[in-house]
Amino acid sequence: MAAIDGSSKTFVQRAKHEMREYALLSTYLFVCFGALILYKTAILGEAGISYLPSGLAAIKALILAKFILLGHMIRLGGRRAGARIVHVIAYKALLYLILLLVLSVVEEVVVGLVHGRTVAASLAEFGGAKLPQTLATSLIMLLILIPYVASRELNVALGEGRIWTLLFEHRAGQQPAELEPAAGEPRPANKSGHATPRPL
């Protein structure tokens, strides 16, 4: 019975951890996608073109976050023995970028069907007139994915939660240099009456 209770607690803790990670990743991607869509809306608005995002940023963020977490579960782009962290980060970021491009193609096809265009017409437009926009967006998304992948890989390398502790913990301030006694001057005595040794 105790073993069953322990396993159930472990399952609940793992589920909570995955839900929290999914929520944080979805929020991060939603903010990034939302910023890109707002920028696109502003540019098209100046050109007199009406563009209504209609929740695409939230949907894409939820889907991509789920696929990224599934990639973590199946160890997509898993670290090889002796591989440098920077190589792992670049490799995984490229894999997730390819996944994002696939989702973008699906998005264009769905939007095209809603507006009465055929799948072939939507794909032709995506690879033709929209190709420069697609490449620019892909580069921006690569820059968005790199910090996430880097933070996760560093967290694994340093130990679970260690990177967040380093980022957010309070650190005692060091004594300013001007308060240090000059060379040759006696250092202040501690409580035992002995002079405090100089740091090496």
Buried (B, 14 or more C-beta within 10 A) or exposed (E): EEEEEEEEEEEEEEEEEEEEBBEEBBEBBBEBBBEBBEEBBEEEEEEEEEEEBEEBBBBBBBBBBEBBBEBBEEEBBEBEEEEEEEEBBBBBBBBBBEBBBEBBBEBBBBEBEEEEBEEEEBBEBBEEEBEEEBEEBBEBBBEBBBEBBBBBBBBBEEEEEEBEEEEEEEEEEEEEEEEEEEEEEEEEEEEEEEEEEEEE
